[in-house]
Amino acid sequence: MEETFPLFSAVLLLLCGFLIICLRRVWWKPESCRIKLKEQGITGPPPSMILGNIPEMKRMVSQISETPKIDGCLTVLPYFQQWTKNYGKLFRFELGGIQLLYVSNLELVKEISRFRSLDLGKPAYLQNERGALLGKGLITANGAVWSHQRKTIAPQLGTEKVKDMVKLMVESGDILVKTWEKIIDSEGEDGIVEIMVDQHMRNFTSYIVSKVIFGNDHHKGIKIFPKCQALINAMGVFLFFLFMHVMCARMFIRPLVLFMNRFLPTKANRTAWKLSEKIHGMIMDISKERIGSTSKDMLQVILEGAENGELWPLTKDEFIADNCKDIFFGGYEPPALAAIWGLMLLASHPEWQARARSEVLEVCEGQQILDYNMLTKMKVLKMVIQEVLRLYPGVALASRHALQEVKIGNVQVPKGVGIWIFLLALHRDPELWGPDADVFNPERFINGVTGACKSAQAYIPFGLGARICPGQNMAMMELTVLFALILSNFNISISPNYLHSPKFGLLLEPEHGVKLLVRKI
């Protein structure tokens, strides 16, 4: 009896400790956060105890059945639209134990854009759930290591560097033009053929970014892209994993769920691990051949960055491979999606297609080879591209995470709270853009971004603040070259087999691809 009592006491103490931890995680921690935000006038949809607002979000998604129109309000992530009506442009919501602020309030977006402290970084799930794809490189890192990565990579994507890339972009565009000409010659009836343009756009961007990263070794780098695309497709299961994570995030079994999602050898995990390992190995094989190299490509710059500056928590190999992967992803998929959406919109609006083509032919004046000076004169084409990126920004969600308690404008953001800025809400807000906010109208940009809307901060297709995309100039030039070459060689129209169905997974993409009818001019 004397031995049993201490054992009973120990078990009771463990049970009490367990209950206290559960109570703190399930109730007190999120409740204290809600109180802090409510005291500042920030409310939101009432969450359930365990799942937060996930059940309501899933219900709203299930109620959407209509196919969206090309010119019309997008119903991607419909809960944000409904909650904005109920709670305004700044509200709180929860994914399990993850506390989030939704921001489409222009004044707060301005403050976030001006915020420079490293205390506002990227959320951990980018490295955890998307780690196989993004790793710990520039896109996901925080603190001093992010600062070092930015200083290493950004100068290589500046305006002067982009000027030197134009010849490469034209070279890639010429390959695409010749490919389409061959398809039309061999398969076209009456000189017209239906083309699913998606992979062609990805081939265009992959060729460019492969040469930018690997220089003379681009023939080796280009072999990585099919595996990158396969990994992107495999990471489509991310949303399921995230939901599993957040549904159990307040529960004591969260570590077990995280372990299961990230480390159990499920079919999806095995596929992602195998592809990630193969990509890492291919990058490192190319890197090891660079000993004593005098190359000035991006890989060489990253190799030099791995020898100095803040690397922790990355190893040298991770610094090299993860940053190459991030540049792959950022320089390959988002601009390809912008090109896909842009061709769809030009094909759907023949008056703008004709106007842009007329400008291209006028600027070129019979010259065969595009150069930087010619491209900068294409004002109509620039307006078209700006409007494409307004309506269909590839990275439609800008995320931040309060690594410490921070004050942004008049809002005190508690430590651990995430911030989501939904670009589509800003880019299609009638209060900022006028009653035709959902309509493709490049004319709005005739006087630049400041003339197109009430504030330049309402237009953020490349993100905002200190973490704005360093490759934005490169992306804009790529799209200008691509559209100029396509419009000067082909007439495009929407195929009757095209189904307009934008979906938001890792990026905003056409669910069924984009099919166009292409005719040689």
Residue pairs with C-beta under 8 A, 6 or more apart in sequence:
18 252
21 252
22 251
22 252
25 97
25 250
25 251
25 252
25 254
26 49
26 50
26 250
26 251
27 49
29 97
30 47
30 94
30 97
30 99
30 250
32 414
33 99
33 414
33 416
33 417
34 92
34 99
36 412
36 414
37 43
37 92
37 101
37 414
37 417
40 410
40 411
40 412
42 90
42 91
42 92
42 101
42 411
43 87
43 91
43 92
44 53
44 83
44 87
44 91
44 92
44 93
44 102
45 53
45 56
45 83
45 86
45 87
45 91
45 93
47 53
47 93
47 94
48 54
48 55
49 250
50 96
50 247
50 248
50 250
50 251
51 96
51 246
51 247
52 93
52 94
52 95
52 96
52 97
52 98
52 246
53 79
53 93
53 94
53 95
54 95
54 96
54 243
54 246
54 247
56 79
57 79
60 78
60 79
60 82
61 78
61 79
63 78
64 75
64 78
66 75
67 499
67 500
67 501
68 74
68 75
68 500
68 501
68 502
69 500
70 344
70 345
70 348
70 440
70 500
71 348
71 438
71 439
71 440
72 438
73 428
73 438
74 424
74 428
74 438
74 502
75 81
76 396
76 424
76 502
76 503
76 504
76 508
77 422
77 424
77 504
80 102
80 104
80 422
80 425
81 425
83 91
83 93
83 102
84 91
84 102
84 104
84 425
88 105
89 103
89 104
89 105
89 106
89 425
90 101
90 102
90 103
90 104
90 105
90 108
90 411
91 101
91 102
92 99
92 100
92 101
92 102
93 100
93 102
94 100
95 242
95 243
95 246
95 249
96 245
96 246
96 247
96 248
96 249
96 250
97 246
97 249
97 250
97 254
98 246
98 249
98 418
99 414
99 416
99 417
99 418
100 417
100 418
100 419
100 420
101 411
101 413
101 417
101 418
101 419
101 420
102 420
102 422
103 109
103 112
103 419
103 420
103 421
104 421
104 422
104 425
104 426
104 429
106 426
106 432
106 454
106 455
106 457
106 458
107 409
108 408
108 409
108 411
109 421
109 426
109 457
109 458
109 460
109 464
110 409
110 455
110 457
111 408
111 409
111 411
112 120
112 400
112 408
112 419
112 421
112 464
112 465
113 457
113 460
113 464
113 465
114 465
115 406
115 408
115 465
115 466
116 465
116 466
117 406
118 142
118 143
118 144
118 146
118 147
118 403
119 402
119 403
119 404
119 406
120 400
120 401
120 402
120 403
120 406
120 408
120 419
121 142
121 143
121 146
121 400
121 401
121 403
122 139
122 140
122 141
122 142
122 146
122 399
122 400
122 401
122 467
123 399
123 400
123 401
123 418
124 401
125 242
125 245
126 134
126 139
126 140
126 399
127 134
127 135
127 136
127 140
128 245
128 258
128 262
129 238
129 241
129 242
129 245
129 261
129 262
130 140
130 235
130 238
130 506
131 140
131 262
132 231
132 234
132 235
132 272
132 273
132 275
132 276
133 231
133 232
133 235
133 272
133 276
133 325
133 329
133 506
134 140
134 322
134 325
134 326
134 329
135 318
135 321
135 322
135 325
135 326
136 145
136 313
136 314
136 318
136 322
137 149
137 319
137 322
137 323
137 324
137 325
137 326
137 327
138 146
138 149
138 150
138 153
138 323
138 326
138 327
138 470
139 326
139 329
139 330
140 326
141 149
141 314
142 403
143 310
143 403
144 310
145 310
145 311
145 312
145 313
145 314
147 310
148 305
148 309
148 310
148 311
149 305
149 319
149 323
150 466
150 470
151 309
152 301
152 302
152 304
152 305
152 309
152 323
153 298
153 301
153 302
153 305
153 323
153 327
153 470
154 470
155 161
156 298
156 301
157 470
157 471
157 473
157 474
158 473
159 473
161 474
162 473
162 474
162 477
163 372
165 208
165 212
165 474
165 477
166 370
166 371
166 372
166 375
166 477
166 481
168 208
168 211
168 212
169 208
169 477
169 478
169 481
169 482
170 369
170 370
170 481
170 485
171 207
172 204
172 205
172 207
172 208
173 204
173 481
173 482
173 484
173 485
173 486
174 485
175 203
175 204
175 207
176 200
176 203
176 204
176 482
176 485
176 486
177 485
177 486
177 489
177 490
179 200
180 195
180 200
180 489
180 490
180 518
181 489
181 520
183 193
183 195
183 518
184 191
184 192
184 193
184 518
184 519
184 520
187 193
188 519
191 519
191 520
192 517
192 518
192 519
193 517
193 518
194 495
194 497
194 515
194 516
194 517
194 518
195 515
195 516
195 518
196 513
196 514
196 515
197 339
197 340
197 343
197 513
197 514
197 515
197 516
198 336
198 340
198 510
198 513
198 514
201 336
201 337
201 339
201 340
201 343
201 482
202 225
202 229
202 332
202 333
202 336
204 336
204 339
204 478
204 482
205 331
205 332
205 333
205 335
205 336
205 339
205 478
206 222
206 225
206 332
206 336
207 218
207 222
208 331
208 478
209 327
209 328
209 331
209 332
210 218
210 221
210 222
210 224
210 225
211 218
211 221
211 297
212 297
212 298
212 327
212 331
212 474
213 221
213 297
213 298
213 299
213 324
213 327
213 328
213 331
214 220
214 221
214 286
214 297
214 298
214 299
215 295
215 296
215 297
215 299
215 300
216 295
216 297
217 286
217 289
217 299
220 282
220 285
220 286
221 286
223 282
224 279
224 282
224 283
224 328
225 328
225 332
227 275
227 278
227 279
227 282
228 279
228 325
228 328
228 329
228 332
230 271
230 275
231 272
231 275
231 276
231 279
232 329
232 333
232 506
234 268
234 271
234 272
234 275
235 272
235 506
236 505
236 506
237 268
238 505
238 506
239 505
241 261
241 262
244 257
244 260
244 261
245 254
245 257
245 258
245 261
248 254
248 257
251 257
262 269
263 269
279 321
279 325
280 317
280 321
280 325
283 320
283 321
283 324
283 325
284 317
284 320
284 321
286 299
287 299
287 303
287 320
290 299
290 300
290 303
293 300
298 324
298 327
299 320
299 324
302 319
302 320
302 323
302 324
303 320
305 319
305 323
306 316
306 319
306 320
307 316
311 319
314 322
327 471
330 469
330 471
331 471
331 474
331 475
333 394
333 507
334 394
334 395
334 475
334 507
335 394
335 475
335 478
335 479
337 392
337 394
337 507
337 508
337 509
338 385
338 388
338 389
338 392
338 394
338 475
338 479
339 478
339 479
339 482
339 483
340 509
340 510
340 513
340 514
341 388
341 391
341 392
341 510
341 514
342 384
342 385
342 388
342 479
342 483
343 483
343 486
343 492
343 514
343 516
344 494
344 498
344 500
344 510
344 514
344 516
345 352
345 384
345 387
345 388
345 391
345 392
345 440
346 352
346 353
346 356
346 384
346 483
346 487
346 492
347 353
347 492
347 493
347 494
347 516
347 517
348 440
348 494
349 440
350 493
352 384
352 440
352 442
353 487
353 491
353 492
355 380
356 378
356 380
356 381
356 384
356 483
356 487
357 487
357 488
359 378
359 379
359 380
359 381
360 378
360 381
360 484
360 487
360 488
361 488
363 374
363 377
363 378
364 370
364 374
364 484
364 488
367 374
370 481
370 484
370 485
375 477
375 480
375 481
375 484
378 480
378 484
380 442
381 480
381 483
381 484
382 445
382 476
382 480
383 442
383 443
383 445
383 446
384 442
384 483
385 476
385 479
385 480
385 483
386 442
386 445
386 449
386 452
386 459
387 440
387 441
387 442
387 444
387 445
388 479
389 461
390 427
390 428
390 433
390 459
390 461
391 427
391 428
391 438
391 440
392 502
392 508
393 423
393 424
393 427
393 460
393 461
393 508
394 507
394 508
394 509
395 423
395 463
395 469
395 507
395 508
396 422
396 423
396 424
396 504
396 507
396 508
397 420
397 421
397 422
397 423
397 504
398 420
398 421
398 423
398 460
398 463
398 464
399 418
399 419
399 420
399 421
400 418
400 419
400 421
401 416
401 417
401 418
401 419
402 413
402 414
402 415
402 416
402 417
402 418
402 419
403 415
404 415
405 412
405 413
405 414
405 415
406 412
406 413
407 413
413 419
421 460
421 464
423 460
423 461
424 508
426 432
426 458
426 459
426 460
427 433
427 437
427 458
427 459
427 461
428 437
428 438
429 437
429 458
430 437
431 454
432 453
432 454
432 455
432 458
433 444
433 452
433 453
433 458
434 444
436 444
444 451
444 452
444 453
445 451
445 452
449 456
449 459
450 456
452 459
453 459
457 464
460 468
462 468
462 469
462 472
462 475
463 469
469 475
486 492
488 521
489 520
489 521
490 518
490 519
490 520
490 521
491 518
491 519
491 521
492 516
492 517
492 518
492 519
493 516
493 517
494 515
494 516
494 517
495 515
495 516
495 517
497 515
498 512
498 514
498 515
498 516
499 511
499 512
500 510
501 510
501 511
501 512
502 508
502 509
502 510
502 511
503 509
503 510
503 511
